[in-house]
């Protein structure tokens, strides 16, 4: 007796294929129901105690808060730029040289101090002490230069002030790679 065929396949083979398909579909159905349950729980947690209108109100409030934060950030950025502009003109570098002006007093009581801003403009003050008194001179410095002749001590003080950033950088650099830190700004 011949077994009936469907699409050229034995009926037994077709039934086995259909049974395997049903089992796979049942497994997929269980997986989908599980995922749907998870999504449903998350949705219930989101909507619990809130109506759709309440949720919309909360969202609108949050957008208003975000607009306020954005406006505040713009204001702070503008203030930061103004402060930075002001700081560029403030004294931020100094150089001090102590010396004995007249080779008669011990202790290097004379000094020259340069006070400069970021553009290397400012003043250099030279105070020379002797047995008879103290003489103090101030000279204007514009972009690291003076229109009045400078003493060697005054030039050295200006040079020290100009290079203070480089000295600080050298002191904070490490040759040991184990001591380097990843600093993000």
C-alpha positions as CSV (number, residue, x, y, z in Angstrom):
1,X,0.0,0.0,0.0
2,X,1.3,3.3,-1.0
3,X,1.5,6.2,1.5
4,X,-0.1,9.3,0.4
5,X,2.3,12.2,-0.4
6,X,2.0,15.9,-0.1
7,X,4.1,18.1,-2.3
8,X,6.2,15.0,-3.1
9,X,6.8,14.3,0.6
10,X,5.7,11.3,2.5
11,X,2.7,12.0,4.8
12,X,4.7,10.9,7.9
13,X,7.5,13.3,7.1
14,X,5.0,16.2,6.6
15,X,3.4,15.4,10.0
16,X,6.8,15.4,11.7
17,X,7.7,18.7,10.1
18,X,4.4,20.2,11.2
19,X,4.9,18.9,14.8
20,X,8.4,20.4,15.0
21,X,6.9,23.7,13.6
22,X,4.2,23.7,16.3
23,X,6.7,23.1,19.1
24,X,9.0,25.9,17.7
25,X,6.0,28.2,17.5
26,X,5.0,27.4,21.1
27,X,8.5,28.2,22.3
28,X,8.4,31.5,20.4
29,X,5.0,32.2,21.9
30,X,6.3,31.6,25.4
31,X,9.3,33.9,24.8
32,X,7.0,36.6,23.3
33,X,4.6,36.4,26.2
34,X,7.5,36.7,28.7
35,X,8.8,39.8,26.9
36,X,5.3,41.3,26.8
37,X,4.9,40.7,30.5
38,X,8.2,42.6,31.2
39,X,7.1,45.5,29.0
40,X,3.7,45.5,30.6
41,X,5.2,45.7,34.1
42,X,7.5,48.5,33.1
43,X,4.5,50.4,31.6
44,X,2.5,49.9,34.7
45,X,5.4,51.2,36.8
46,X,5.6,54.3,34.6
47,X,1.9,54.9,34.6
48,X,1.1,53.9,38.3
49,X,-0.7,56.7,40.1
50,X,-0.5,59.0,37.1
51,X,-3.0,59.6,34.4
52,X,-1.9,60.4,30.9
53,X,-2.7,64.1,31.4
54,X,-0.6,64.1,34.6
55,X,2.3,62.5,32.8
56,X,2.0,65.1,30.0
57,X,2.0,67.9,32.7
58,X,5.2,66.4,34.3
59,X,6.9,66.3,30.9
60,X,6.0,70.0,30.2
61,X,7.3,71.0,33.6
62,X,10.6,69.2,32.9
63,X,10.9,71.0,29.6
64,X,10.4,74.3,31.3
65,X,13.1,73.4,33.8
66,X,15.4,72.4,31.0
67,X,14.8,75.8,29.3
68,X,15.7,77.5,32.6
69,X,18.9,75.4,32.9
70,X,19.8,76.3,29.4
71,X,19.3,80.0,30.0
72,X,21.3,79.8,33.2
73,X,24.2,78.0,31.4
74,X,24.2,80.8,28.8
75,X,24.4,83.4,31.6
76,X,27.2,81.6,33.4
77,X,29.1,81.2,30.1
78,X,28.8,85.0,29.5
79,X,29.9,85.8,33.0
80,X,32.8,83.3,32.7
81,X,34.1,85.1,29.6
82,X,33.8,88.5,31.3
83,X,35.7,87.2,34.3
84,X,38.4,85.6,32.1
85,X,38.8,88.9,30.2
86,X,39.2,90.7,33.5
87,X,41.7,88.1,34.9
88,X,43.9,88.5,31.8
89,X,44.6,92.1,33.0
90,X,45.2,91.1,36.6
91,X,48.6,90.4,38.1
92,X,49.2,86.7,37.7
93,X,53.0,86.4,37.5
94,X,55.8,87.6,39.7
95,X,59.5,87.3,39.9
96,X,61.7,88.3,42.9
97,X,65.4,88.9,43.0
98,X,67.1,89.7,46.3
99,X,70.6,91.2,46.3
100,X,73.1,93.5,48.1
101,X,72.9,96.8,46.3
102,X,76.0,98.5,47.8
103,X,78.1,95.5,48.9
104,X,78.1,96.9,52.4
105,X,75.1,95.2,54.1
106,X,74.8,91.5,54.8
107,X,71.5,89.6,54.2
108,X,70.6,90.8,50.7
109,X,68.1,93.4,51.9
110,X,67.7,95.0,48.5
111,X,65.2,93.4,46.0
112,X,63.6,93.8,42.6
113,X,60.1,92.4,42.1
114,X,58.3,92.2,38.8
115,X,54.4,91.9,38.9
116,X,53.0,91.0,35.5
117,X,49.7,90.0,33.9
118,X,49.2,87.4,31.2
119,X,50.5,89.8,28.5
120,X,53.7,90.4,30.5
121,X,52.6,93.9,31.3
122,X,52.7,95.4,34.8
123,X,55.4,97.0,37.0
124,X,58.9,96.2,38.4
125,X,59.7,97.6,41.8
126,X,63.3,98.0,42.8
127,X,64.1,98.7,46.5
128,X,67.7,99.4,47.4
129,X,68.7,99.4,51.0
130,X,71.9,101.1,52.4
131,X,73.0,102.3,55.7
132,X,71.7,105.8,55.0
133,X,68.2,104.7,53.9
134,X,66.0,102.9,51.4
135,X,65.5,103.9,47.8
136,X,62.5,102.5,45.9
137,X,61.9,102.8,42.2
138,X,58.9,101.6,40.1
139,X,59.0,101.2,36.4
140,X,56.2,100.3,34.0
141,X,56.5,97.2,31.9
142,X,54.6,96.8,28.7
143,X,54.6,93.4,27.0
144,X,57.8,92.5,28.8
145,X,59.7,95.7,27.9
146,X,60.4,99.0,29.6
147,X,61.0,102.4,28.1
148,X,63.3,103.3,31.1
149,X,66.6,101.4,31.3
150,X,66.5,98.4,33.6
151,X,69.1,97.2,36.1
152,X,70.3,93.6,35.8
153,X,68.3,92.6,38.9
154,X,65.1,94.2,37.4
155,X,65.7,92.3,34.1
156,X,66.2,89.1,36.0
157,X,63.0,89.6,38.0
158,X,61.0,90.2,34.8
159,X,62.6,87.1,33.3
160,X,61.6,85.0,36.3
161,X,58.0,86.4,36.1
162,X,57.8,85.6,32.4
163,X,59.0,82.0,32.9
164,X,57.0,81.1,36.1
165,X,54.4,79.2,34.1
166,X,57.1,77.1,32.5
167,X,58.8,76.4,35.8
168,X,55.5,75.3,37.3
169,X,54.9,73.0,34.3
170,X,58.4,71.5,34.7
171,X,57.8,70.9,38.4
172,X,54.5,69.1,37.7
173,X,55.7,66.9,34.8
174,X,56.6,63.3,35.6
175,X,59.0,61.1,33.7
176,X,57.6,58.0,35.4
177,X,54.7,56.7,33.3
178,X,53.3,54.9,36.4
179,X,52.8,58.3,38.1
180,X,50.8,59.9,35.2
181,X,47.2,60.5,35.7
182,X,44.5,60.8,33.1
183,X,42.8,64.1,33.8
184,X,39.8,65.0,31.7
185,X,38.6,68.6,31.5
